[in-house]
Amino acid sequence: ALLLLWTASPFVTSAVAGDGVNWMRDYVRQREQQMMDRTLGDRNTTEVVQQPIVGGHIAKPGRWPFQVALLTATVKNNADAQFCGGSLIDSRHVLTAAHCVDFLKRPSQLQILTGTQSLASGGIRQNVAAYKFHPKCNTKTSDYDVAVVTLSKPVTGITPVAMITQSQEAQFAAPGTLVYVTGWGNIKA
């Protein structure tokens, strides 16, 4: 289910060691575990990573139309294929974490699931033409961990983030302002 938490990580779906179903998910989990270890030091980060999303809840249908799932193209079941999340920023581009795509050899290894908030049903798999990383992206430090994925053809019928925010003046939220983040994950252990 689509949750109100945006994270590129599928940490909460099963153990960090990997489930063996999706090599991309296993690889990304290992990378994210390393990032957690660097960030939190010698704490037991495996316990932190395996916890369910705290305070998350299932999104109302259609509430976050720009939320997409990154899928391993060769895995046919969407729930098994999903390994990262992203946001549709316009009809042909998805914003995601660089560590979710920087290891791929070809764009054809990746598909983007649009138009659903359920990995169990619905949505359309979109083919990928290319991906590009922030010029200052550093995989060792995770600095500038951002990438833009270009879809093979424009997505129609879905409101991207750019259309939602266009009517509002771009500004930073004041400290203490509550905001929403969306993503894929579990709210149950």
C-alpha positions in Angstrom: 0.0 0.0 0.0 1.1 3.6 -0.6 2.0 5.2 2.7 2.5 8.7 3.8 6.3 8.4 3.8 8.6 9.2 1.0 11.7 7.2 1.1 13.6 5.5 -1.6 14.1 2.5 0.6 12.1 -0.7 0.9 13.6 -1.3 4.3 10.4 -2.2 6.0 9.3 -4.9 3.6 11.6 -7.6 4.8 15.0 -8.3 6.3 17.9 -6.3 5.2 19.9 -9.4 4.2 17.6 -9.8 1.2 14.8 -11.9 0.2 16.4 -13.4 -2.9 13.4 -12.5 -5.1 14.7 -9.3 -6.5 18.5 -8.7 -6.9 18.0 -4.9 -7.3 16.1 -4.7 -4.0 18.7 -6.8 -2.3 21.5 -4.6 -3.6 19.8 -1.3 -2.7 19.1 -2.6 0.8 22.7 -3.4 1.3 23.7 0.1 0.1 21.1 1.7 2.3 22.3 -0.4 5.3 25.8 1.0 4.7 24.5 4.5 4.6 22.7 4.0 7.9 25.9 2.6 9.4 27.8 5.6 8.3 25.1 8.0 9.6 24.4 6.3 12.9 27.8 4.9 13.6 28.1 1.8 15.7 24.5 1.6 16.8 22.6 -1.6 15.9 21.2 -0.2 12.6 19.8 -3.5 11.4 17.2 -3.3 14.2 16.3 0.3 13.2 16.1 -0.6 9.5 13.8 -3.6 10.0 11.1 -1.6 12.0 7.8 -0.8 10.4 7.0 2.8 9.5 6.1 4.7 12.6 3.0 6.9 12.3 2.4 6.0 8.7 -1.0 5.2 7.3 -2.4 4.1 4.0 -3.0 7.0 1.6 -6.5 7.8 0.3 -7.0 6.8 -3.3 -5.7 9.4 -5.7 -4.2 11.6 -2.9 -0.6 11.4 -4.1 -0.8 10.7 -7.9 2.9 11.6 -8.5 4.2 8.7 -6.3 5.8 6.0 -8.5 7.6 2.7 -7.8 10.9 1.7 -9.4 10.7 -1.9 -10.6 13.1 -4.5 -11.7 12.0 -5.0 -15.3 12.5 -8.7 -15.4 10.4 -9.4 -12.3 6.7 -9.5 -13.4 4.9 -9.2 -10.1 4.9 -5.5 -9.1 5.2 -6.2 -5.3 8.2 -8.4 -5.9 9.7 -6.1 -8.6 9.5 -2.9 -6.5 12.8 -1.8 -4.9 12.7 2.1 -4.7 10.3 4.9 -4.9 10.2 8.2 -6.7 8.1 11.2 -7.7 6.8 12.0 -11.2 8.0 15.6 -11.6 6.6 16.1 -15.1 5.1 13.9 -17.8 8.5 12.3 -18.7 10.7 12.6 -15.6 10.9 10.9 -12.2 13.0 12.2 -9.3 14.5 9.4 -7.2 17.7 8.7 -5.2 20.8 8.2 -7.2 21.7 5.0 -5.3 18.5 3.5 -6.7 19.8 3.6 -10.3 23.6 4.2 -10.3 24.4 0.5 -10.4 22.3 -0.3 -13.5 24.1 -1.1 -16.7 21.1 -0.3 -19.0 17.9 1.7 -18.7 16.0 -1.3 -20.0 16.7 -3.0 -16.6 14.3 -0.5 -15.0 10.6 0.2 -15.3 8.5 2.8 -13.5 5.1 1.9 -12.1 2.6 4.9 -12.4 -1.0 5.4 -11.7 -1.6 3.2 -8.6 -1.1 3.2 -4.9 -1.1 -0.6 -4.7 1.7 -2.9 -5.7 -0.9 -5.7 -5.8 -2.9 -4.4 -8.7 -3.4 -1.5 -11.1 -0.9 0.9 -12.6 1.0 1.0 -15.8 4.7 -0.1 -16.2 6.6 2.6 -18.0 9.8 1.9 -19.9 12.9 4.0 -19.2 15.0 5.8 -21.8 17.7 7.2 -19.6 18.8 8.4 -16.1 21.1 11.1 -15.0 22.7 11.8 -11.7 23.4 15.1 -9.9 26.8 16.3 -11.1 28.1 16.3 -7.5 26.7 12.9 -6.7 29.2 11.0 -4.4 28.4 7.3 -3.9 30.9 7.0 -1.0 29.4 9.8 1.1 25.8 9.8 -0.3 26.1 13.5 -0.9 23.8 14.8 -3.7 22.1 11.4 -3.8 19.6 12.4 -6.5 18.8 11.2 -10.0 16.3 12.0 -12.7 14.9 9.1 -14.7 13.6 9.9 -18.2 10.7 7.8 -19.4 10.5 6.5 -23.0 7.1 8.2 -23.5 5.1 10.8 -21.6 2.7 9.7 -18.9 -0.9 10.9 -19.4 -3.7 11.2 -16.9 -1.5 11.6 -13.8 -0.8 14.9 -12.1 2.9 15.3 -11.6 4.5 17.2 -8.7 5.3 20.2 -11.0 1.6 20.7 -11.8 0.6 20.5 -8.1 3.3 23.0 -7.0 3.0 25.3 -10.0 0.1 27.1 -8.5 2.0 27.8 -5.3 5.0 30.0 -4.9 8.1 27.9 -4.3 9.4 28.4 -0.8 11.0 26.5 2.1 8.7 25.5 4.9 9.4 27.3 8.2 11.0 25.1 10.9 8.4 23.2 12.8 6.0 23.1 9.8 4.3 19.7 9.4 4.7 18.2 5.9 3.7 15.0 4.2 6.1 12.6 2.6 5.0 9.5 0.6 6.5 6.2 -0.3 6.1 2.4 -0.3 6.3 0.4 2.8 4.6 -1.5 5.6 3.0 -0.1 8.7 2.9 -3.5 10.4 5.9 -5.5 11.6 
